[in-house]
């Protein structure tokens, strides 16, 4: 089944259409536990279990996929470096890469 993609942004497929968030997770949480929680949340989100299909006529649709295709990386890089590098790579919307997650360890943000 396909769901029409209606968008308010004219540049949906632009690599510049990106929102970055940095979260501070408190408590004793390992990268493995956090990765597992992210995967569970992605599978529970209907939109994250889709990819974008573009027809020959230029119409775009969301189409369901079995497993979300959002990479989860563990890295020692700092936040500004992660964002700068990530902004250089367009999301692979056709494969379902609708988000990227980076797990870093360090001092609390607060």
KAKA-V122428 format. One record per helix or strand of 3 or more residues. SS is the DSSP state (2 for helix, 1 for strand). FROM is the first residue (numbers start at 0). TO is the last residue. If there is no record, write none. Layout:
ss=[SS SS]
from=[FROM FROM]
to=[TO TO]
//
This chain:
ss=[1 2 2 1 1 1 2 1]
from=[1 30 46 49 59 71 78 100]
to=[3 43 48 53 63 73 86 102]
//
